[in-house]
């Protein structure tokens, strides 16, 4: 099957004004925002975090794309956080 070229396709990216830049490679951040299901454990605990937390979130998204559902779930936010912290998927 041959794919047709679509000149009307558009790709939009947004950071909702939440993007941060690192001044130094070892910078740590403490502010928290985002969807809990994609947050790394250290962000959920309110601890300082680095760019490694972004890799965690990317892994969650890739898992969800491949499997069709997120790796961690819960009946409520507290149970979700508990399952992420314990690695129960």
N, CA, C and O atoms as a CHARMM CRD file, in Angstrom:
* protein
*
  356
    1    1 UNK  N      0.83200  -1.16600   0.00000 PROA 1      0.00000
    2    1 UNK  CA     0.00000   0.00000   0.00000 PROA 1      0.00000
    3    1 UNK  C      0.88700   1.24200   0.00000 PROA 1      0.00000
    4    1 UNK  O      1.77800   1.37100   0.83900 PROA 1      0.00000
    5    2 UNK  N      0.64900   2.13100  -0.91600 PROA 2      0.00000
    6    2 UNK  CA     1.45700   3.33900  -1.03000 PROA 2      0.00000
    7    2 UNK  C      0.79800   4.48300  -0.26400 PROA 2      0.00000
    8    2 UNK  O     -0.40200   4.72300  -0.40200 PROA 2      0.00000
    9    3 UNK  N      1.58400   5.18100   0.54000 PROA 3      0.00000
   10    3 UNK  CA     1.08100   6.30500   1.32700 PROA 3      0.00000
   11    3 UNK  C      1.10900   7.56300   0.46800 PROA 3      0.00000
   12    3 UNK  O      2.07300   7.80900  -0.25700 PROA 3      0.00000
   13    4 UNK  N      0.05900   8.34600   0.55300 PROA 4      0.00000
   14    4 UNK  CA     0.00900   9.60900  -0.16700 PROA 4      0.00000
   15    4 UNK  C      0.61700  10.71600   0.68700 PROA 4      0.00000
   16    4 UNK  O      0.50900  10.71600   1.91300 PROA 4      0.00000
   17    5 UNK  N      1.25900  11.65700   0.00000 PROA 5      0.00000
   18    5 UNK  CA     1.83500  12.80600   0.68800 PROA 5      0.00000
   19    5 UNK  C      0.71400  13.75000   1.11700 PROA 5      0.00000
   20    5 UNK  O     -0.19100  14.04900   0.33800 PROA 5      0.00000
   21    6 UNK  N      0.78300  14.20800   2.34600 PROA 6      0.00000
   22    6 UNK  CA    -0.22400  15.12500   2.87300 PROA 6      0.00000
   23    6 UNK  C      0.45700  16.44100   3.21700 PROA 6      0.00000
   24    6 UNK  O      1.12600  16.54600   4.24500 PROA 6      0.00000
   25    7 UNK  N      0.28900  17.44300   2.36500 PROA 7      0.00000
   26    7 UNK  CA     0.90800  18.74700   2.59300 PROA 7      0.00000
   27    7 UNK  C      0.19700  19.54300   3.68000 PROA 7      0.00000
   28    7 UNK  O      0.71800  20.56800   4.12000 PROA 7      0.00000
   29    8 UNK  N     -0.96200  19.10700   4.12000 PROA 8      0.00000
   30    8 UNK  CA    -1.72400  19.82400   5.13400 PROA 8      0.00000
   31    8 UNK  C     -1.41900  19.35100   6.55200 PROA 8      0.00000
   32    8 UNK  O     -1.97100  19.89300   7.51000 PROA 8      0.00000
   33    9 UNK  N     -0.56300  18.36400   6.70200 PROA 9      0.00000
   34    9 UNK  CA    -0.24600  17.83200   8.02900 PROA 9      0.00000
   35    9 UNK  C      0.49000  18.89400   8.84600 PROA 9      0.00000
   36    9 UNK  O      1.31200  19.64300   8.32000 PROA 9      0.00000
   37   10 UNK  N      0.18300  18.94200  10.12300 PROA 10     0.00000
   38   10 UNK  CA     0.82600  19.90200  11.01400 PROA 10     0.00000
   39   10 UNK  C      1.21700  19.20700  12.30400 PROA 10     0.00000
   40   10 UNK  O      0.48100  18.35900  12.80800 PROA 10     0.00000
   41   11 UNK  N      2.34900  19.55600  12.82400 PROA 11     0.00000
   42   11 UNK  CA     2.82500  19.04100  14.09700 PROA 11     0.00000
   43   11 UNK  C      2.93700  20.22200  15.04300 PROA 11     0.00000
   44   11 UNK  O      3.61100  21.20800  14.74400 PROA 11     0.00000
   45   12 UNK  N      2.28000  20.11800  16.17600 PROA 12     0.00000
   46   12 UNK  CA     2.31200  21.19900  17.15200 PROA 12     0.00000
   47   12 UNK  C      2.90200  20.67700  18.45300 PROA 12     0.00000
   48   12 UNK  O      2.51700  19.61300  18.93900 PROA 12     0.00000
   49   13 UNK  N      3.82300  21.42200  19.00200 PROA 13     0.00000
   50   13 UNK  CA     4.44000  21.09100  20.27900 PROA 13     0.00000
   51   13 UNK  C      4.13800  22.21600  21.26100 PROA 13     0.00000
   52   13 UNK  O      4.10900  23.38900  20.88900 PROA 13     0.00000
   53   14 UNK  N      3.91400  21.84800  22.50400 PROA 14     0.00000
   54   14 UNK  CA     3.63800  22.85300  23.52100 PROA 14     0.00000
   55   14 UNK  C      4.28100  22.42700  24.83100 PROA 14     0.00000
   56   14 UNK  O      4.35000  21.23900  25.14700 PROA 14     0.00000
   57   15 UNK  N      4.74400  23.39300  25.57500 PROA 15     0.00000
   58   15 UNK  CA     5.27100  23.08800  26.90500 PROA 15     0.00000
   59   15 UNK  C      4.44700  23.77100  27.99000 PROA 15     0.00000
   60   15 UNK  O      4.78800  23.67300  29.16900 PROA 15     0.00000
   61   16 UNK  N      3.37800  24.45600  27.62200 PROA 16     0.00000
   62   16 UNK  CA     2.47200  25.11200  28.55600 PROA 16     0.00000
   63   16 UNK  C      3.19500  26.06000  29.51300 PROA 16     0.00000
   64   16 UNK  O      2.71900  26.33100  30.61500 PROA 16     0.00000
   65   17 UNK  N      4.35000  26.55700  29.07400 PROA 17     0.00000
   66   17 UNK  CA     5.10600  27.48600  29.90900 PROA 17     0.00000
   67   17 UNK  C      5.79700  26.83300  31.08200 PROA 17     0.00000
   68   17 UNK  O      6.22200  27.52500  32.00700 PROA 17     0.00000
   69   18 UNK  N      5.92000  25.52000  31.06800 PROA 18     0.00000
   70   18 UNK  CA     6.49700  24.79800  32.20100 PROA 18     0.00000
   71   18 UNK  C      7.92200  24.32700  31.95100 PROA 18     0.00000
   72   18 UNK  O      8.53600  23.74300  32.84400 PROA 18     0.00000
   73   19 UNK  N      8.46000  24.56000  30.77300 PROA 19     0.00000
   74   19 UNK  CA     9.80100  24.08200  30.44500 PROA 19     0.00000
   75   19 UNK  C     10.84000  24.76700  31.33200 PROA 19     0.00000
   76   19 UNK  O     10.69500  25.93500  31.69400 PROA 19     0.00000
   77   20 UNK  N     11.86500  24.03400  31.66600 PROA 20     0.00000
   78   20 UNK  CA    12.95300  24.55700  32.49400 PROA 20     0.00000
   79   20 UNK  C     14.25900  24.32600  31.75800 PROA 20     0.00000
   80   20 UNK  O     14.36600  23.39500  30.95900 PROA 20     0.00000
   81   21 UNK  N     15.24000  25.15400  32.01500 PROA 21     0.00000
   82   21 UNK  CA    16.57100  24.95200  31.44800 PROA 21     0.00000
   83   21 UNK  C     17.55400  24.71800  32.57900 PROA 21     0.00000
   84   21 UNK  O     17.40100  25.25300  33.67800 PROA 21     0.00000
   85   22 UNK  N     18.54700  23.92500  32.29800 PROA 22     0.00000
   86   22 UNK  CA    19.59800  23.64100  33.26500 PROA 22     0.00000
   87   22 UNK  C     20.73400  24.62400  33.05600 PROA 22     0.00000
   88   22 UNK  O     21.21500  24.80200  31.93700 PROA 22     0.00000
   89   23 UNK  N     21.15600  25.25400  34.12300 PROA 23     0.00000
   90   23 UNK  CA    22.31200  26.14600  34.04400 PROA 23     0.00000
   91   23 UNK  C     23.59900  25.32100  34.10000 PROA 23     0.00000
   92   23 UNK  O     24.57200  25.60400  33.40100 PROA 23     0.00000
   93   24 UNK  N     23.57500  24.30200  34.94500 PROA 24     0.00000
   94   24 UNK  CA    24.71700  23.38700  35.08500 PROA 24     0.00000
   95   24 UNK  C     24.19700  21.96100  34.95200 PROA 24     0.00000
   96   24 UNK  O     23.01400  21.69300  35.15900 PROA 24     0.00000
   97   25 UNK  N     25.08400  21.07300  34.61000 PROA 25     0.00000
   98   25 UNK  CA    24.67700  19.67500  34.40200 PROA 25     0.00000
   99   25 UNK  C     24.17500  19.02500  35.68100 PROA 25     0.00000
  100   25 UNK  O     23.36000  18.10500  35.61300 PROA 25     0.00000
  101   26 UNK  N     24.63000  19.46700  36.83300 PROA 26     0.00000
  102   26 UNK  CA    24.24000  18.84600  38.09900 PROA 26     0.00000
  103   26 UNK  C     23.10000  19.58900  38.80300 PROA 26     0.00000
  104   26 UNK  O     22.85600  19.35100  39.98500 PROA 26     0.00000
  105   27 UNK  N     22.39800  20.48500  38.09600 PROA 27     0.00000
  106   27 UNK  CA    21.25700  21.20400  38.67500 PROA 27     0.00000
  107   27 UNK  C     20.15300  20.23800  39.09200 PROA 27     0.00000
  108   27 UNK  O     19.90100  19.23600  38.42300 PROA 27     0.00000
  109   28 UNK  N     19.50800  20.55100  40.19200 PROA 28     0.00000
  110   28 UNK  CA    18.34000  19.81000  40.65800 PROA 28     0.00000
  111   28 UNK  C     17.18400  20.79500  40.80500 PROA 28     0.00000
  112   28 UNK  O     17.38800  21.95300  41.16900 PROA 28     0.00000
  113   29 UNK  N     15.97500  20.32800  40.52100 PROA 29     0.00000
  114   29 UNK  CA    14.78900  21.16300  40.63300 PROA 29     0.00000
  115   29 UNK  C     13.89300  20.62900  41.73900 PROA 29     0.00000
  116   29 UNK  O     13.99900  19.46800  42.13500 PROA 29     0.00000
  117   30 UNK  N     13.00800  21.49000  42.23300 PROA 30     0.00000
  118   30 UNK  CA    12.11300  21.09300  43.31000 PROA 30     0.00000
  119   30 UNK  C     10.64700  21.37800  43.02700 PROA 30     0.00000
  120   30 UNK  O      9.78600  20.95200  43.79700 PROA 30     0.00000
  121   31 UNK  N     10.33500  22.08700  41.94300 PROA 31     0.00000
  122   31 UNK  CA     8.93600  22.35800  41.62700 PROA 31     0.00000
  123   31 UNK  C      8.30300  21.14000  40.97900 PROA 31     0.00000
  124   31 UNK  O      8.98000  20.35700  40.31100 PROA 31     0.00000
  125   32 UNK  N      7.00500  20.98400  41.18000 PROA 32     0.00000
  126   32 UNK  CA     6.30700  19.81100  40.66300 PROA 32     0.00000
  127   32 UNK  C      5.09600  20.23000  39.85000 PROA 32     0.00000
  128   32 UNK  O      4.28700  21.04500  40.29300 PROA 32     0.00000
  129   33 UNK  N      4.97900  19.66700  38.66200 PROA 33     0.00000
  130   33 UNK  CA     3.79200  19.86400  37.84500 PROA 33     0.00000
  131   33 UNK  C      3.73600  18.71000  36.84500 PROA 33     0.00000
  132   33 UNK  O      4.76800  18.17100  36.44600 PROA 33     0.00000
  133   34 UNK  N      2.54800  18.34800  36.45700 PROA 34     0.00000
  134   34 UNK  CA     2.40400  17.26900  35.49500 PROA 34     0.00000
  135   34 UNK  C      1.32900  16.28800  35.89700 PROA 34     0.00000
  136   34 UNK  O      0.66000  16.45000  36.91700 PROA 34     0.00000
  137   35 UNK  N      1.17800  15.26900  35.07400 PROA 35     0.00000
  138   35 UNK  CA     0.19300  14.23000  35.30500 PROA 35     0.00000
  139   35 UNK  C      0.81200  13.15800  36.19700 PROA 35     0.00000
  140   35 UNK  O      1.86700  12.62100  35.85700 PROA 35     0.00000
  141   36 UNK  N      0.19400  12.83600  37.31300 PROA 36     0.00000
  142   36 UNK  CA     0.79400  11.89900  38.27900 PROA 36     0.00000
  143   36 UNK  C      1.22300  10.55500  37.69400 PROA 36     0.00000
  144   36 UNK  O      2.22200   9.98600  38.13500 PROA 36     0.00000
  145   37 UNK  N      0.49300  10.04600  36.72200 PROA 37     0.00000
  146   37 UNK  CA     0.81100   8.72400  36.18900 PROA 37     0.00000
  147   37 UNK  C      2.17000   8.68700  35.47100 PROA 37     0.00000
  148   37 UNK  O      2.75900   7.61900  35.30700 PROA 37     0.00000
  149   38 UNK  N      2.66100   9.86200  35.04600 PROA 38     0.00000
  150   38 UNK  CA     3.93900   9.93600  34.32900 PROA 38     0.00000
  151   38 UNK  C      5.07700  10.47500  35.19800 PROA 38     0.00000
  152   38 UNK  O      6.21000  10.57400  34.72900 PROA 38     0.00000
  153   39 UNK  N      4.79600  10.82200  36.44900 PROA 39     0.00000
  154   39 UNK  CA     5.80900  11.41500  37.32100 PROA 39     0.00000
  155   39 UNK  C      6.74400  10.36500  37.90600 PROA 39     0.00000
  156   39 UNK  O      6.32400   9.27900  38.30600 PROA 39     0.00000
  157   40 UNK  N      8.01400  10.72000  37.94200 PROA 40     0.00000
  158   40 UNK  CA     9.00900   9.86200  38.58800 PROA 40     0.00000
  159   40 UNK  C      8.76900   9.87500  40.10200 PROA 40     0.00000
  160   40 UNK  O      8.22700  10.84200  40.63600 PROA 40     0.00000
  161   41 UNK  N      9.16900   8.80600  40.78700 PROA 41     0.00000
  162   41 UNK  CA     8.93800   8.71700  42.24100 PROA 41     0.00000
  163   41 UNK  C      9.48000   9.90800  43.03200 PROA 41     0.00000
  164   41 UNK  O      8.83500  10.36200  43.97700 PROA 41     0.00000
  165   42 UNK  N     10.65800  10.42000  42.65900 PROA 42     0.00000
  166   42 UNK  CA    11.23600  11.52400  43.41900 PROA 42     0.00000
  167   42 UNK  C     10.40300  12.80400  43.29400 PROA 42     0.00000
  168   42 UNK  O     10.36300  13.60800  44.22500 PROA 42     0.00000
  169   43 UNK  N      9.74700  12.99300  42.16300 PROA 43     0.00000
  170   43 UNK  CA     8.88400  14.16100  42.00100 PROA 43     0.00000
  171   43 UNK  C      7.63700  13.99900  42.86400 PROA 43     0.00000
  172   43 UNK  O      7.18800  14.94800  43.50700 PROA 43     0.00000
  173   44 UNK  N      7.08500  12.79500  42.87300 PROA 44     0.00000
  174   44 UNK  CA     5.88800  12.53100  43.68100 PROA 44     0.00000
  175   44 UNK  C      6.15800  12.72700  45.16600 PROA 44     0.00000
  176   44 UNK  O      5.27200  13.14700  45.91000 PROA 44     0.00000
  177   45 UNK  N      7.36900  12.42600  45.59500 PROA 45     0.00000
  178   45 UNK  CA     7.72800  12.57300  47.00800 PROA 45     0.00000
  179   45 UNK  C      8.08500  14.01000  47.37300 PROA 45     0.00000
  180   45 UNK  O      8.27900  14.32400  48.54700 PROA 45     0.00000
  181   46 UNK  N      8.17300  14.88500  46.36600 PROA 46     0.00000
  182   46 UNK  CA     8.52900  16.26900  46.62200 PROA 46     0.00000
  183   46 UNK  C     10.01900  16.46800  46.81100 PROA 46     0.00000
  184   46 UNK  O     10.44300  17.48100  47.36600 PROA 46     0.00000
  185   47 UNK  N     10.82000  15.51600  46.35700 PROA 47     0.00000
  186   47 UNK  CA    12.27000  15.60700  46.48000 PROA 47     0.00000
  187   47 UNK  C     12.85400  16.35300  45.27500 PROA 47     0.00000
  188   47 UNK  O     12.18500  16.53300  44.25800 PROA 47     0.00000
  189   48 UNK  N     14.09000  16.77400  45.40900 PROA 48     0.00000
  190   48 UNK  CA    14.79100  17.39800  44.28800 PROA 48     0.00000
  191   48 UNK  C     14.97700  16.35900  43.18900 PROA 48     0.00000
  192   48 UNK  O     15.14800  15.17300  43.46900 PROA 48     0.00000
  193   49 UNK  N     14.94300  16.80800  41.94200 PROA 49     0.00000
  194   49 UNK  CA    15.06900  15.88400  40.82000 PROA 49     0.00000
  195   49 UNK  C     15.91100  16.49700  39.71100 PROA 49     0.00000
  196   49 UNK  O     16.17800  17.69800  39.71300 PROA 49     0.00000
  197   50 UNK  N     16.32100  15.67000  38.77400 PROA 50     0.00000
  198   50 UNK  CA    17.17000  16.11000  37.66600 PROA 50     0.00000
  199   50 UNK  C     16.55100  15.66400  36.34500 PROA 50     0.00000
  200   50 UNK  O     15.38900  15.26200  36.29100 PROA 50     0.00000
  201   51 UNK  N     17.33700  15.74300  35.30100 PROA 51     0.00000
  202   51 UNK  CA    16.85700  15.33400  33.97800 PROA 51     0.00000
  203   51 UNK  C     16.56200  13.84000  33.90400 PROA 51     0.00000
  204   51 UNK  O     15.89900  13.39900  32.96500 PROA 51     0.00000
  205   52 UNK  N     17.02500  13.06600  34.84700 PROA 52     0.00000
  206   52 UNK  CA    16.73300  11.62500  34.86900 PROA 52     0.00000
  207   52 UNK  C     15.23400  11.36300  35.03800 PROA 52     0.00000
  208   52 UNK  O     14.72200  10.33400  34.59500 PROA 52     0.00000
  209   53 UNK  N     14.54700  12.28900  35.67200 PROA 53     0.00000
  210   53 UNK  CA    13.09100  12.16700  35.83000 PROA 53     0.00000
  211   53 UNK  C     12.38300  12.26300  34.48300 PROA 53     0.00000
  212   53 UNK  O     11.33300  11.65200  34.28300 PROA 53     0.00000
  213   54 UNK  N     12.95900  13.02900  33.56500 PROA 54     0.00000
  214   54 UNK  CA    12.39600  13.11800  32.21300 PROA 54     0.00000
  215   54 UNK  C     12.52100  11.78500  31.49400 PROA 54     0.00000
  216   54 UNK  O     11.62900  11.39400  30.74100 PROA 54     0.00000
  217   55 UNK  N     13.62500  11.08900  31.72400 PROA 55     0.00000
  218   55 UNK  CA    13.83200   9.76700  31.11300 PROA 55     0.00000
  219   55 UNK  C     12.79000   8.79200  31.65900 PROA 55     0.00000
  220   55 UNK  O     12.25600   7.97300  30.91100 PROA 55     0.00000
  221   56 UNK  N     12.49900   8.87600  32.95400 PROA 56     0.00000
  222   56 UNK  CA    11.44800   8.04500  33.56300 PROA 56     0.00000
  223   56 UNK  C     10.12500   8.26500  32.83300 PROA 56     0.00000
  224   56 UNK  O      9.46900   7.31300  32.41000 PROA 56     0.00000
  225   57 UNK  N      9.74200   9.53800  32.69100 PROA 57     0.00000
  226   57 UNK  CA     8.47300   9.87200  32.04300 PROA 57     0.00000
  227   57 UNK  C      8.43900   9.38300  30.60100 PROA 57     0.00000
  228   57 UNK  O      7.41800   8.87300  30.14000 PROA 57     0.00000
  229   58 UNK  N      9.53700   9.53400  29.89600 PROA 58     0.00000
  230   58 UNK  CA     9.62000   9.04200  28.52000 PROA 58     0.00000
  231   58 UNK  C      9.42500   7.52700  28.48400 PROA 58     0.00000
  232   58 UNK  O      8.73400   7.01300  27.60400 PROA 58     0.00000
  233   59 UNK  N     10.02400   6.81800  29.42400 PROA 59     0.00000
  234   59 UNK  CA     9.85200   5.36700  29.50900 PROA 59     0.00000
  235   59 UNK  C      8.40100   4.97700  29.74100 PROA 59     0.00000
  236   59 UNK  O      7.91400   4.01400  29.14800 PROA 59     0.00000
  237   60 UNK  N      7.70800   5.71600  30.59600 PROA 60     0.00000
  238   60 UNK  CA     6.29100   5.44600  30.85700 PROA 60     0.00000
  239   60 UNK  C      5.48000   5.64200  29.57700 PROA 60     0.00000
  240   60 UNK  O      4.60800   4.83400  29.25800 PROA 60     0.00000
  241   61 UNK  N      5.77200   6.71700  28.84900 PROA 61     0.00000
  242   61 UNK  CA     5.05500   6.99800  27.60300 PROA 61     0.00000
  243   61 UNK  C      5.33200   5.91400  26.56200 PROA 61     0.00000
  244   61 UNK  O      4.40600   5.45000  25.89700 PROA 61     0.00000
  245   62 UNK  N      6.58200   5.50700  26.41300 PROA 62     0.00000
  246   62 UNK  CA     6.92800   4.45100  25.45200 PROA 62     0.00000
  247   62 UNK  C      6.24500   3.13600  25.81100 PROA 62     0.00000
  248   62 UNK  O      5.72900   2.44000  24.93600 PROA 62     0.00000
  249   63 UNK  N      6.24100   2.79800  27.09500 PROA 63     0.00000
  250   63 UNK  CA     5.55500   1.58500  27.54600 PROA 63     0.00000
  251   63 UNK  C      4.08300   1.63500  27.15400 PROA 63     0.00000
  252   63 UNK  O      3.53300   0.67400  26.61700 PROA 63     0.00000
  253   64 UNK  N      3.45900   2.77500  27.43200 PROA 64     0.00000
  254   64 UNK  CA     2.03800   2.91800  27.13400 PROA 64     0.00000
  255   64 UNK  C      1.77000   2.82300  25.62700 PROA 64     0.00000
  256   64 UNK  O      0.75500   2.26500  25.20900 PROA 64     0.00000
  257   65 UNK  N      2.66900   3.36200  24.82600 PROA 65     0.00000
  258   65 UNK  CA     2.50700   3.28000  23.37200 PROA 65     0.00000
  259   65 UNK  C      2.62900   1.83800  22.87800 PROA 65     0.00000
  260   65 UNK  O      1.91200   1.43300  21.96200 PROA 65     0.00000
  261   66 UNK  N      3.52000   1.07300  23.47300 PROA 66     0.00000
  262   66 UNK  CA     3.75200  -0.31000  23.04000 PROA 66     0.00000
  263   66 UNK  C      2.69200  -1.27700  23.55300 PROA 66     0.00000
  264   66 UNK  O      2.25700  -2.16600  22.82100 PROA 66     0.00000
  265   67 UNK  N      2.27600  -1.11100  24.79800 PROA 67     0.00000
  266   67 UNK  CA     1.37300  -2.05800  25.44500 PROA 67     0.00000
  267   67 UNK  C     -0.09500  -1.63600  25.34000 PROA 67     0.00000
  268   67 UNK  O     -0.99100  -2.47900  25.32600 PROA 67     0.00000
  269   68 UNK  N     -0.32700  -0.33700  25.26800 PROA 68     0.00000
  270   68 UNK  CA    -1.69400   0.14400  25.16100 PROA 68     0.00000
  271   68 UNK  C     -2.30600   0.58800  26.46600 PROA 68     0.00000
  272   68 UNK  O     -3.46600   0.99700  26.50300 PROA 68     0.00000
  273   69 UNK  N     -1.54200   0.51200  27.53600 PROA 69     0.00000
  274   69 UNK  CA    -1.99900   0.98300  28.84400 PROA 69     0.00000
  275   69 UNK  C     -0.77500   1.35600  29.67000 PROA 69     0.00000
  276   69 UNK  O      0.31300   0.83400  29.42900 PROA 69     0.00000
  277   70 UNK  N     -0.93500   2.24400  30.63200 PROA 70     0.00000
  278   70 UNK  CA     0.22300   2.64200  31.45100 PROA 70     0.00000
  279   70 UNK  C      0.66800   1.49600  32.35400 PROA 70     0.00000
  280   70 UNK  O     -0.13800   0.64100  32.72100 PROA 70     0.00000
  281   71 UNK  N      1.95200   1.47800  32.71300 PROA 71     0.00000
  282   71 UNK  CA     2.44800   0.38700  33.56600 PROA 71     0.00000
  283   71 UNK  C      1.95100   0.45200  35.00200 PROA 71     0.00000
  284   71 UNK  O      1.82200  -0.58300  35.65700 PROA 71     0.00000
  285   72 UNK  N      1.67400   1.62900  35.49200 PROA 72     0.00000
  286   72 UNK  CA     1.23100   1.79300  36.87800 PROA 72     0.00000
  287   72 UNK  C     -0.18300   2.34300  36.91300 PROA 72     0.00000
  288   72 UNK  O     -0.51600   3.27600  36.18200 PROA 72     0.00000
  289   73 UNK  N     -1.01100   1.76100  37.76400 PROA 73     0.00000
  290   73 UNK  CA    -2.37800   2.23000  37.93600 PROA 73     0.00000
  291   73 UNK  C     -2.72500   2.20300  39.41800 PROA 73     0.00000
  292   73 UNK  O     -1.94800   1.71800  40.24100 PROA 73     0.00000
  293   74 UNK  N     -3.86800   2.71400  39.73900 PROA 74     0.00000
  294   74 UNK  CA    -4.35400   2.69700  41.11000 PROA 74     0.00000
  295   74 UNK  C     -5.78700   3.18300  41.13400 PROA 74     0.00000
  296   74 UNK  O     -6.23800   3.86900  40.21700 PROA 74     0.00000
  297   75 UNK  N     -6.49400   2.82500  42.18200 PROA 75     0.00000
  298   75 UNK  CA    -7.89400   3.26100  42.32100 PROA 75     0.00000
  299   75 UNK  C     -7.98800   4.74000  42.68400 PROA 75     0.00000
  300   75 UNK  O     -9.02500   5.37000  42.47600 PROA 75     0.00000
  301   76 UNK  N     -6.90700   5.28900  43.22400 PROA 76     0.00000
  302   76 UNK  CA    -6.84900   6.70600  43.57200 PROA 76     0.00000
  303   76 UNK  C     -5.39300   7.15500  43.49000 PROA 76     0.00000
  304   76 UNK  O     -4.49500   6.35200  43.23500 PROA 76     0.00000
  305   77 UNK  N     -5.17700   8.44300  43.70900 PROA 77     0.00000
  306   77 UNK  CA    -3.83500   9.01000  43.57700 PROA 77     0.00000
  307   77 UNK  C     -2.85400   8.38900  44.57300 PROA 77     0.00000
  308   77 UNK  O     -1.70600   8.11300  44.22500 PROA 77     0.00000
  309   78 UNK  N     -3.29900   8.17200  45.79200 PROA 78     0.00000
  310   78 UNK  CA    -2.42200   7.58700  46.82200 PROA 78     0.00000
  311   78 UNK  C     -1.98800   6.17700  46.43400 PROA 78     0.00000
  312   78 UNK  O     -0.81800   5.82400  46.58300 PROA 78     0.00000
  313   79 UNK  N     -2.92100   5.37400  45.94100 PROA 79     0.00000
  314   79 UNK  CA    -2.57900   4.01000  45.52500 PROA 79     0.00000
  315   79 UNK  C     -1.66000   4.01800  44.30400 PROA 79     0.00000
  316   79 UNK  O     -0.74800   3.19700  44.20600 PROA 79     0.00000
  317   80 UNK  N     -1.89800   4.93500  43.38400 PROA 80     0.00000
  318   80 UNK  CA    -1.02500   5.07300  42.21900 PROA 80     0.00000
  319   80 UNK  C      0.39700   5.38600  42.66400 PROA 80     0.00000
  320   80 UNK  O      1.34000   4.73600  42.21400 PROA 80     0.00000
  321   81 UNK  N      0.56500   6.37100  43.53900 PROA 81     0.00000
  322   81 UNK  CA     1.89200   6.73400  44.03000 PROA 81     0.00000
  323   81 UNK  C      2.56600   5.56300  44.74100 PROA 81     0.00000
  324   81 UNK  O      3.76700   5.33800  44.58800 PROA 81     0.00000
  325   82 UNK  N      1.79100   4.83300  45.50900 PROA 82     0.00000
  326   82 UNK  CA     2.31100   3.67900  46.23400 PROA 82     0.00000
  327   82 UNK  C      2.80500   2.59800  45.25500 PROA 82     0.00000
  328   82 UNK  O      3.87500   2.02100  45.45300 PROA 82     0.00000
  329   83 UNK  N      2.03400   2.33300  44.22000 PROA 83     0.00000
  330   83 UNK  CA     2.41800   1.32900  43.22200 PROA 83     0.00000
  331   83 UNK  C      3.67700   1.75500  42.45800 PROA 83     0.00000
  332   83 UNK  O      4.53300   0.92200  42.16100 PROA 83     0.00000
  333   84 UNK  N      3.78700   3.03000  42.14500 PROA 84     0.00000
  334   84 UNK  CA     4.99100   3.52400  41.44900 PROA 84     0.00000
  335   84 UNK  C      6.19800   3.40100  42.34700 PROA 84     0.00000
  336   84 UNK  O      7.24800   2.93100  41.91100 PROA 84     0.00000
  337   85 UNK  N      6.06700   3.81700  43.60300 PROA 85     0.00000
  338   85 UNK  CA     7.18000   3.75600  44.53400 PROA 85     0.00000
  339   85 UNK  C      7.65700   2.32600  44.77900 PROA 85     0.00000
  340   85 UNK  O      8.85600   2.07500  44.89400 PROA 85     0.00000
  341   86 UNK  N      6.71600   1.40000  44.85800 PROA 86     0.00000
  342   86 UNK  CA     7.05800  -0.01500  45.11700 PROA 86     0.00000
  343   86 UNK  C      7.41500  -0.78400  43.85600 PROA 86     0.00000
  344   86 UNK  O      7.90400  -1.91100  43.92800 PROA 86     0.00000
  345   87 UNK  N      7.17100  -0.17500  42.70200 PROA 87     0.00000
  346   87 UNK  CA     7.45800  -0.86500  41.43100 PROA 87     0.00000
  347   87 UNK  C      6.45100  -1.93200  41.10500 PROA 87     0.00000
  348   87 UNK  O      6.79000  -2.91800  40.45000 PROA 87     0.00000
  349   88 UNK  N      5.19900  -1.76300  41.55100 PROA 88     0.00000
  350   88 UNK  CA     4.13600  -2.73100  41.28300 PROA 88     0.00000
  351   88 UNK  C      3.41700  -2.31900  40.01500 PROA 88     0.00000
  352   88 UNK  O      2.67600  -1.33600  39.99600 PROA 88     0.00000
  353   89 UNK  N      3.64700  -3.09200  38.94200 PROA 89     0.00000
  354   89 UNK  CA     2.98400  -2.78800  37.66800 PROA 89     0.00000
  355   89 UNK  C      2.26000  -3.98200  37.12700 PROA 89     0.00000
  356   89 UNK  O      1.64800  -3.90200  36.06200 PROA 89     0.00000
